[in-house]
């Protein structure tokens, strides 16, 4: 697996690469897609690990440089397209808030889903269901806090205008769709998702990744 020189996204449909793919489409950034078959373990093969030693998607090759971490990739892409208005400029009071929400989603919310999907990693097979039962209320509490913020400061995380943090949040909301209490049970979160899912870029994203659920 050689490192391409064009902007290339290594992705798996519906995985954390989804939001990076979505933003590439939204921003009109020319790119190529490289499917990674995670079910067969392609992400753990030496060729892929040479690009991303973590063995996960996404990896985004920009100007010949392989980069990883979805939240960081979103920020980098937004910085390359300042005219899109999806990232407050340096010096804008909203910039610090945007950084706050990106770190919160990456460090607080997203890791909880790892426990939900792979509870045996932290608790062992025998305690897998107990781990899920423990983490589900924590995910729901996160939705409650985010919904309360939107109720006061919305309709987006930074107010009237959407930012890449909203795209990131909607991807995480999508991950909860089959949980006992999905994120759309909270009204302000549901309204946010509805607005962003109505964008043409979302429809294009679903077509390209072959997705149908939560449309």
C-alpha positions as CSV (number, residue, x, y, z in Angstrom):
1,X,0.0,0.0,0.0
2,X,1.9,3.1,-1.2
3,X,1.3,6.6,0.0
4,X,-0.5,8.5,-2.7
5,X,0.2,12.1,-3.4
6,X,-3.4,13.3,-4.0
7,X,-5.8,14.0,-1.1
8,X,-6.9,10.5,-0.2
9,X,-9.2,9.3,2.5
10,X,-8.8,5.8,3.8
11,X,-12.3,5.0,5.1
12,X,-14.8,2.3,6.2
13,X,-18.5,3.1,5.7
14,X,-20.1,4.5,8.8
15,X,-16.9,4.5,10.8
16,X,-15.2,7.5,12.3
17,X,-14.0,8.3,8.8
18,X,-17.6,9.2,7.9
19,X,-17.4,12.8,9.2
20,X,-14.1,13.4,7.4
21,X,-15.6,12.1,4.2
22,X,-18.6,14.3,4.8
23,X,-16.5,17.4,5.3
24,X,-14.4,16.8,2.2
25,X,-17.7,16.7,0.2
26,X,-19.1,19.8,2.1
27,X,-16.0,21.8,1.4
28,X,-15.6,20.7,-2.2
29,X,-12.1,19.4,-1.5
30,X,-11.0,17.2,-4.5
31,X,-10.1,13.8,-3.1
32,X,-9.8,10.1,-3.7
33,X,-11.3,7.3,-1.6
34,X,-9.5,4.2,-0.5
35,X,-11.8,1.6,1.1
36,X,-10.3,-0.2,4.1
37,X,-11.9,-3.6,4.7
38,X,-12.0,-3.5,8.5
39,X,-14.0,-6.8,8.8
40,X,-11.1,-8.7,7.2
41,X,-8.6,-6.7,9.4
42,X,-7.0,-4.8,6.6
43,X,-6.4,-1.9,9.0
44,X,-4.0,-4.0,10.9
45,X,-1.8,-5.0,8.0
46,X,1.7,-3.6,7.7
47,X,0.9,-1.6,4.6
48,X,-1.9,0.3,6.4
49,X,0.0,0.6,9.7
50,X,2.8,2.3,7.8
51,X,0.2,5.1,7.2
52,X,-1.6,5.0,10.5
53,X,0.2,3.0,13.3
54,X,-3.0,3.0,15.4
55,X,-4.6,0.6,12.9
56,X,-7.9,2.4,12.7
57,X,-9.7,4.7,10.2
58,X,-9.7,7.4,9.2
59,X,-6.3,8.2,7.6
60,X,-6.2,11.3,5.4
61,X,-3.3,11.9,3.1
62,X,-2.8,15.6,2.5
63,X,0.0,16.8,0.2
64,X,1.7,13.4,0.5
65,X,1.5,13.4,4.3
66,X,-0.6,10.7,6.0
67,X,-2.5,12.1,9.0
68,X,-5.0,10.6,11.5
69,X,-7.4,11.5,14.3
70,X,-10.8,12.5,13.0
71,X,-11.2,15.6,15.1
72,X,-7.8,16.9,14.1
73,X,-8.5,16.2,10.4
74,X,-11.8,18.1,10.6
75,X,-10.0,21.1,12.0
76,X,-7.2,20.9,9.4
77,X,-9.7,20.7,6.5
78,X,-11.7,23.7,7.8
79,X,-8.5,25.7,8.1
80,X,-7.7,25.0,4.4
81,X,-11.1,26.4,3.5
82,X,-11.6,29.5,5.6
83,X,-14.2,30.9,3.2
84,X,-16.6,28.1,4.1
85,X,-17.1,29.6,7.5
86,X,-17.1,26.3,9.4
87,X,-14.2,27.3,11.8
88,X,-14.1,30.6,13.6
89,X,-10.8,32.4,12.7
90,X,-8.0,32.9,15.2
91,X,-8.9,35.9,17.4
92,X,-12.7,35.3,17.2
93,X,-14.2,34.7,20.6
94,X,-15.9,31.6,19.3
95,X,-12.6,30.0,18.4
96,X,-11.9,28.9,22.0
97,X,-15.5,27.6,22.3
98,X,-15.0,25.6,19.1
99,X,-11.8,24.0,20.4
100,X,-13.6,23.2,23.6
101,X,-16.4,21.3,21.9
102,X,-14.0,19.5,19.6
103,X,-11.9,18.2,22.5
104,X,-15.1,17.4,24.4
105,X,-16.5,15.3,21.7
106,X,-13.2,13.6,21.0
107,X,-12.1,13.0,24.6
108,X,-15.4,12.6,26.5
109,X,-18.2,11.4,24.1
110,X,-16.5,9.3,21.4
111,X,-14.5,7.1,23.8
112,X,-17.8,6.0,25.5
113,X,-18.9,4.4,22.2
114,X,-15.7,2.3,22.2
115,X,-16.9,0.7,25.5
116,X,-20.4,0.3,24.1
117,X,-19.3,-1.6,21.0
118,X,-16.3,-3.4,22.4
119,X,-17.1,-3.9,26.1
120,X,-14.9,-7.0,26.3
121,X,-11.8,-4.8,25.8
122,X,-12.3,-3.1,29.2
123,X,-14.3,-5.7,31.2
124,X,-13.6,-9.1,29.6
125,X,-16.2,-11.3,27.8
126,X,-17.9,-12.3,31.1
127,X,-18.6,-8.7,32.1
128,X,-19.4,-7.3,28.6
129,X,-23.1,-6.7,29.3
130,X,-22.3,-5.2,32.7
131,X,-19.9,-2.8,30.9
132,X,-22.6,-1.8,28.4
133,X,-25.1,-1.3,31.2
134,X,-22.6,1.0,33.0
135,X,-21.7,3.1,29.9
136,X,-25.2,3.6,28.5
137,X,-26.2,6.1,31.2
138,X,-23.0,8.0,30.7
139,X,-23.7,8.4,27.0
140,X,-27.2,9.5,27.8
141,X,-25.9,12.0,30.3
142,X,-23.6,13.4,27.6
143,X,-26.6,13.9,25.3
144,X,-28.5,15.6,28.1
145,X,-25.6,18.1,28.6
146,X,-25.3,18.8,24.9
147,X,-29.0,19.3,24.5
148,X,-29.2,21.7,27.4
149,X,-26.4,23.7,25.8
150,X,-28.2,23.8,22.5
151,X,-31.4,24.9,24.2
152,X,-29.7,28.0,25.5
153,X,-27.0,28.7,23.0
154,X,-28.2,26.9,19.8
155,X,-29.4,26.0,17.3
156,X,-25.8,25.0,16.7
157,X,-23.0,24.5,19.2
158,X,-21.6,27.9,18.5
159,X,-25.0,29.6,18.0
160,X,-26.6,30.6,14.7
161,X,-23.9,29.3,12.3
162,X,-22.8,25.7,12.0
163,X,-19.2,24.6,12.5
164,X,-17.3,21.4,12.0
165,X,-18.0,20.6,15.6
166,X,-21.7,20.2,14.6
167,X,-20.8,17.8,11.8
168,X,-18.7,15.8,14.3
169,X,-21.6,15.8,16.9
170,X,-24.1,14.5,14.3
171,X,-21.8,11.6,13.4
172,X,-21.6,10.6,17.0
173,X,-25.4,10.9,17.3
174,X,-25.7,8.6,14.3
175,X,-23.7,6.0,16.2
176,X,-26.4,5.9,19.0
177,X,-29.2,5.1,16.5
178,X,-29.6,1.5,17.7
179,X,-29.1,2.2,21.4
180,X,-32.0,1.9,23.9
181,X,-32.2,5.7,24.0
182,X,-30.7,7.3,20.9
183,X,-29.5,10.9,20.8
184,X,-32.6,11.9,18.8
185,X,-34.7,11.4,21.9
186,X,-33.4,14.9,23.0
187,X,-35.3,17.6,21.0
188,X,-32.5,20.1,20.4
189,X,-30.1,17.4,19.3
190,X,-32.8,15.9,17.0
191,X,-33.3,19.3,15.4
192,X,-29.6,19.8,14.9
193,X,-29.3,16.4,13.2
194,X,-32.3,17.1,11.0
195,X,-30.8,20.4,9.8
196,X,-27.4,18.9,8.9
197,X,-28.9,15.8,7.3
198,X,-30.8,18.0,5.0
199,X,-27.6,19.3,3.4
200,X,-26.8,18.1,-0.1
201,X,-23.4,16.9,1.2
202,X,-25.0,14.4,3.5
203,X,-27.1,12.9,0.7
204,X,-23.9,12.6,-1.4
205,X,-22.1,11.1,1.5
206,X,-24.7,8.4,2.0
207,X,-24.7,7.6,-1.7
208,X,-21.0,7.2,-1.8
209,X,-20.7,5.1,1.3
210,X,-23.7,3.0,0.4
211,X,-25.6,3.8,3.6
212,X,-29.3,3.8,4.1
213,X,-30.0,3.7,7.9
214,X,-30.6,7.0,9.8
215,X,-31.2,8.9,6.6
